[in-house]
Amino acid sequence: MSENFNVSEVFGENVFNDAVMQERLPKKVYKKLKEVIQEDRELDLETADVVAHEMKEWAIEKGATHYSHWFQPLTGYTAEKHDSFITAPMSNGKVLMSFSGKELIKGEPDASSFPSGGLRATFEARGYTAWDCTSPAFVRQDAAGATLCIPTAFCSYTGEALDQKTPLLRSMEAINEQSLRLIRLFGNATSKRVTPSVGAEQEYFLVDHDKYLKRKDLIFTGRTLFGAMPPKGQELDDHYFGAIRERIAAYMRDVNIELWKLGVSAKTQHNEAAPAQHELAPIYAEVNIAVDHNQLVMETLKKVAGRHGLRCLLHEKPFAGVNGSGKHNNWSLITDDGINLLDPGKTPHENIQFLLVLTCILKAVDKHADLLRESAADAGNDHRLGANEAPPAIISIFLGEQLQDVMSQLISTGEATRSLKGEVLQTGVKSLPDFMKDATDRNRTSPFAFTGNKFEFRMVGSNDSIAAPNVVLNTIVAEAFSDVCDILENAEDFERAVHDLIKKQASEHQRIVFNGNGYSHEWIEEAERRGLPHINNMVDAVPALTTEKAVALFEKFNVFTRAELESRGEILYENYAKALNIEARAMIDMAGKQIIPVVIKYTTLLANSINAVTAACDANVSTQIELLQKVSDLLVEVKEALANLIEATDKASAVSEGREQAICYRDEVKTAMDALRAPVDQLEMIVDKEMWPMPSYGDLIFEV
């Protein structure tokens, strides 16, 4: 990057954004498209033809030869099929480059080869991608050249959602409708739309690419299945916010440039708590765009790493014993004219609309804590949640001292008459400037924390789409808004009814509020006394999707049908079983083909050493004998544990797919995996490092 690099000149240069559309589209077409985007109107084919033509011309100017409907199936990743702009050759041997409105609006990928949870059979292949014009198209440039990527939803031939985006768009409509109902009651007649605003902080690890290729576990599963802790981990906290190494800084620079060109407002970057761990955070965006952008962030982090001889690990727990990675989903509600419904103002106790919104969120999260927990559940996150580095597996809300004081007043007396104020920060250094500190501290142990004008949901795993948690948040809050609007719209005394609702909801749902240390064992006991669900693994989280409560919620707001919820449950069980099956078989492969042979060689070396020394002189070889005995005993333990893992894996593989199989993998295969890892990690600390068949933790996280 040159010294005079100007971010503003490249930002969004590869995005068919509003400025590009306004410049290139006829005024009448531009106006129609904006109405479609802002007012949920249907796009007519005539308008689509004009948009498609200009989009194609713009993309070709960027070097694009192909276009792709870019969508987010239930694999956790994005998917795309590339078609060139070429039409049938003409008689003179030339070809035309064209792109029609029909091609822009609709695509037809194979629906049977993506996870569908039974919604599609193998012989029923038809599925559709539909242009999501609320998220701008972009040109992606890579080794394949340039491709016009068109964000789309993906559904089956019979209309069921097969992706992350369709239910997200449905949930956005639900929260918009109910939010408008609520703010109209408070006299707001000017705002036309309310949209969730989201910022997703992304954590990740970087390791050397050559070392990565020597670890089969990283290649096949994204995490280390074996590995002893190095002499130093993250005990000194010296990596956190430390000076960024030049190799990593060069990588981050290239990531930023790629993202800025795609219109992703990458803003913050720093070293995270664990060695080799880092974080990237963007500026907030409308939730639909934020979801698309986070997918682009993950893809870009992985793609750019290869250019720098690195490998980006997005698994939630790539290394045992050090912090795992998550992404913090910062969620708020913003009107089209810039009003944040979660902004308490300087005197929260007087902000009645805010207090009603706040207590509605308390109710929503308390009532549907199991759903919110499920939205962040996956096999990788099971290793991270509650591990003294991430939120516990118990959903609770942190309000902070200021709002907790207001809630306490409401509950005890029915009236809130004061709000705690921030004070001047006392540093004890006269030369430092005075400034006001916040009225509330932060709580990094809380899974759902109020942080000034938003809620930060900290449970989401680093490798996950943020679509699922936002679908849940949007829908459960829409339900809470709907409930209070049903009452207030028919109230004879509006002010009295609002007052009573705020007090009622604060009182009935205060159990979900916890401002203390979420890592403490006392909190687990206290949460149990309060009746809060403690769901510490993915398999136990999945049933929340298909309770009668959940089905009624999602069907009421047309976000999911019962069939869609049941299919997603099946997909989650299947994904869990597949993930553990791959991990188990990777362990079997590594133990049988790499670790056991090396340990046998080492024991042979020790035995030969004992014989040679004994033959040469009357020396004391008790150390070598003791070491040989220790290694041999561990080798026997490894062999027995390996046999048990093979047996458990074969048994689980034979169980019928679904919840029963997932339980078998969780209870039997995972237990057998832990039993195999323990003696192997002990052997790594004994066997000659030059003989050990893979890079150690120290090699991976300190030599980057």
Salt bridges, closest charged atoms under 4 A:
ASP18 OD1 - LYS34 NZ 2.85
GLU35 OE1 - ARG41 NH1 3.11
GLU39 OE1 - ARG41 NH2 3.04
ASP40 OD2 - ARG193 NH1 3.30
ASP44 OD1 - LYS32 NZ 3.93
GLU54 OE1 - ARG24 NE 3.75
GLU57 OE2 - LYS56 NZ 2.70
GLU61 OE2 - ARG24 NH2 2.91
GLU80 OE2 - HIS82 NE2 2.78
GLU80 OE2 - ARG140 NH2 2.26
GLU108 OE2 - ARG126 NH1 2.34
GLU124 OE1 - ARG120 NH2 3.88
ASP132 OD2 - LYS165 NZ 2.86
ASP142 OD2 - ARG140 NE 3.42
GLU201 OE1 - HIS328 ND1 3.25
ASP208 OD1 - ARG247 NH2 3.12
ASP217 OD2 - ARG215 NH2 2.60
ASP238 OD2 - LYS232 NZ 2.53
ASP254 OD1 - ARG253 NE 3.34
ASP254 OD2 - HIS308 NE2 2.80
GLU258 OE1 - LYS303 NZ 3.34
GLU258 OE2 - ARG307 NH2 2.75
GLU279 OE2 - HIS270 NE2 3.46
ASP292 OD2 - LYS165 NZ 2.74
GLU350 OE2 - HIS349 NE2 3.64
ASP366 OD2 - HIS509 ND1 2.80
ASP366 OD1 - ARG511 NE 2.80
ASP370 OD1 - LYS549 NZ 3.13
GLU389 OE1 - LYS317 NZ 2.62
ASP405 OD1 - ARG418 NH2 3.23
GLU415 OE2 - HIS499 NE2 3.22
GLU456 OE2 - HIS328 ND1 3.11
GLU456 OE1 - ARG442 NH2 3.97
GLU456 OE2 - ARG458 NH1 3.81
GLU479 OE2 - LYS367 NZ 3.35
GLU479 OE1 - HIS368 NE2 2.80
ASP483 OD2 - LYS363 NZ 3.01
ASP486 OD1 - ARG181 NH2 2.82
GLU489 OE1 - ARG181 NH2 2.76
ASP500 OD1 - ARG496 NH2 3.18
ASP500 OD1 - HIS499 ND1 3.29
GLU508 OE2 - LYS504 NZ 3.06
GLU525 OE2 - HIS521 NE2 3.09
GLU526 OE1 - ARG529 NH2 2.86
GLU526 OE2 - ARG530 NE 2.94
ASP540 OD1 - ARG659 NH2 3.68
ASP540 OD1 - ARG666 NH1 2.92
GLU548 OE1 - ARG562 NH2 3.10
GLU564 OE1 - ARG170 NH1 3.03
GLU574 OE2 - LYS578 NZ 2.67
GLU583 OE2 - ARG223 NE 2.90
ASP589 OD2 - LYS216 NZ 2.74
ASP589 OD1 - LYS593 NZ 3.02
ASP650 OD1 - ARG585 NH2 3.65
ASP667 OD1 - ARG666 NE 2.74
GLU668 OE2 - LYS651 NZ 2.93
ASP674 OD2 - LYS670 NZ 3.76
ASP681 OD2 - ARG677 NE 2.86
ASP699 OD2 - LYS689 NZ 2.75
GLU703 OE1 - LYS211 NZ 3.64
